[in-house]
């Protein structure tokens, strides 16, 4: 089975493949549109009789999807020949494990599971009731607070640290929405990663002092409804499976499980 290499210029040819399971491939579709941002970026695809069996996007990290464990192992072998290499891989749980096993055999180095996530999608919103406040889009005046929240979110969600400059860049984005109660911001969410038929909801964060009031539920539900009414056929959302509270919240809003994905750190 030949392994084909796509450059940023030719990678959009893969769009039709990813659209066959659009929700599972929301990240791939979003990355393809700006793959040229990463120096040395490329996509490997394993093909058989004109059908793509799996792909591996090389950008800020490896993004894997494959029909089988053997396809994942073959992509690992093909990718290992390239330098420099990302230090993380993300993909469907079963095949990503096979990729990592082959990668560690080739490299002689360890890898560890960093996060176990689930992709959800939504086409109809179950709007929560009885929650005070309203959703609004953020403004430049919100940036100081949003920068603090961005740092806290990244620290809590992925155990990484944003610099002041990085936090400020997040705070002035035009895709942020907050839930506001009596003039005070109490919860945050974002819309990003537009695909041909959908969009992702992410960066969901409520400061500890405002938790337990269902503000995130109200904000995510209202934002999801807004995105559907804006012409998207579905909304997608990633959750950390180690957080049963957030997973339950999103399902009550109307988000349905699609597939589990794992992220590994490669040493």
N, C-alpha and C positions, 0 to 999 in steps of 0.2 A: 504494500500500500504506500503510494508516494506521499511524502510530506511536502506541502507547498508553502512557500513563504510569500506573504503579502506585505508590501510596503505601505506607508500611510496614504500614498496616492492611489493604490489599487485595493486597499482594504474595504472600501465601501461595497465592493462586489459581494461581500459576505452578508450584507444586510438582509437579503432574501432568506438566507439560511437562518439567521437569528429571529426573523419575524415569524417563523413557523411556531415558535414557542416564545412569544414576545415578552411575557411577564418574567419568565426564567432568565431572559437575556437583556433585561433593562440596562444593566451596567455595561454590557458589551456594546449595545447599540449607542449608548451615550458616549462611550470612550471612542468609538470609531469616528465620530464626527469631529473629534479634535485630537486624533492620535499623533499628529505632527508636533504637538506641544512637547513630547518627550523625545529627547535625543536618543537615537538608536532604536526607536520603537518599531515593532513589527508584529505580524500575526502569523503563526504557524497553523496550518490546517491539514488534517489527515483525510485523504479522499479515496474512495473506492467506487469505480464505475460511475464517476461523475457525481457521486453523493458524498457530502461532507459528513464524516463520522465524529469529528471533534476539532476544536480549535483551542489555541493558547495565545492570548494577547500578552505581549511584553510591553508594558508601559511603566507606571510607577510601581507595579507589582505584577505577578503572573495572574491572569484571569483565565481559568480553565472551564471547558465544558466538553464532555465526551460521552459517546454512546456506551462505552464499556471500560472496565478496568484496564484491559489490554491496550485500548486506544490511548488512555491516559498515560500508561507506561511508555508507549511509543513516542508520545509528545514530550515526555520528560527526557527521553534519550536525545531527541532532536534538539530540544532547547538547551540541553547541557553543553552543546558545542558552541553556543554563543557567549560572548563576553562584551560588556559587563552584564551581570545578572541581578535581577531583583532579589530581595531577601524575604519575600512573602508570596504565597500562592493562595488563591481563593477559588472555590468551585463546589459543585454538588458533593455532598459528604462522602459517598462510597467511592467515586472515581478520584476524588482529590486525595484520599488516603492511599490509593494505588500509585498516584503520581508521586507523592511524598516518599513512599517506600522505595520507589525506583530512584528518585533523586538522591536520597541518603545513601543508597547502595553505590551510586556513581561518585558521589562527593566524599564519602567516608565521614560525613559530618552529621550531626543530629538535627532534628526538627521537632517543634512542639506545637500542639494545637493552641492557637491564640483565642479563637472565638468560634462558637457554634451558633449559627444564625438560621432564621427561617424567612423566606420570602413570602409575603402575602399580597393578594390583590383585592380590589374592591370595585364593584360596579354600581352598587346601591348603598346609600348611607342610612344607617339607623341612628338618627339624630338624638343624642342624649337630651333629656329635659330637666328643667329646674335648676340650671346652672347660671348664676348671674354673670353679666359681662357681655362683651362682644369681641369679635375678631376684627383686626385691622392690619393693614400693611405697615411695615415700619417706615420711619422717616430718619433723615440724618440726625435729628435731635435725640434719637434713641441710641445712637452709636455707643456712648460711654457705658451704658448699662449692658448693651448687647455684647460688647467686647468682654466684659467680666463673665457673662453667661457663657460665651463661646469657650473661654478657657476652662470653666467649670465643667461644661458638657464633655469636652474632649478628654479631660482628666478622668472623669467618671466613666465615660463610655468605652474608651479605648486605651486608657492608662498612659496617655502621652501628654506632652506639655506644649501648648502653643506659645510662641513668643508674643510680645506686645504688638509687634507689627502684623503678625499673622492674625491675631485676634481682631485687630482693627480692620483688616481686610475683610474678614467675615462679617463684621458688624455693619459694614456699609453696603453689603450686597442688596440687590433689589428683589430678592426672592424670599424674603423673610416675613413672617406673619406672627403677630402676638395676640394673645387673649388679654383683654384689658378690663379691669373691674374698677369702677369709679375713678377712672383716670390713671390707674396704676397697672403697669405691665406685670403679668403673673405667670405667663407661659409662652413658649416659643416653638415654632415649627417652620420648616422651609419646604419649598417645592423646587425640585431640580431634576436633571437627567431626563429631559424630554425625549421621548421616542415617537415613532410615527403615529401611534395610537394611544399612548399613555404618558404618564409622568410619575416620578417618585416623590413621596413625602418623606422627609428626613429631618435631622437636627432637632428632634423633639426633646425639649428640656423644660423642666419646671424647677425653679430654685427650691431648696428644701423647706423654706419657711412658708411656701404656698402649696405644698403637696397635701394630698388628702381631700382636696376640694373638687376634683374632677375637671380642673381647668384644662389639662392636656387633652382629655377626652373631648371636651367642647371645641378646643382649638383644632385638633386633628380632624374631627368630624366636619366642622364648618369649612375648613380649608379643603378637605376632600370633596365636599359638595360643590364648592366654588370651582375647583379644577374640573370636575365633571361637567358643570354648566358652561365652562369655558371651551368645551369641545373635545376633551379627552374621553376616550371610551372606558378607561380604567385608571386607577391609581395603584401604585405598588409601594410596598414598604418593607424594610428589613428590620427584624427584631433580634435581640440577643436572647437565646433560649434559656440563659441562666437567670433571666428576669421574668418569672411567671406573671407578675402583676401587669407589666406592659403588654405581654402577649394576650392576656385576658381582656384588657381594655380595648385593644384593637379589634379583637374578634367581636366584642359587643357592638362596636361601631359598624361592623359589616365586613371587615377584612377576612379573607379566606386563605388558609394555608395552601401554598403552591409547591414549594420544594425547600429542603434543608440544605444549607451551604456551610462549609467549614473554611476557616482561614488559618493557615499554618505559618509560623516563623521558620525560615530556612537559615541555618547557620553556615 
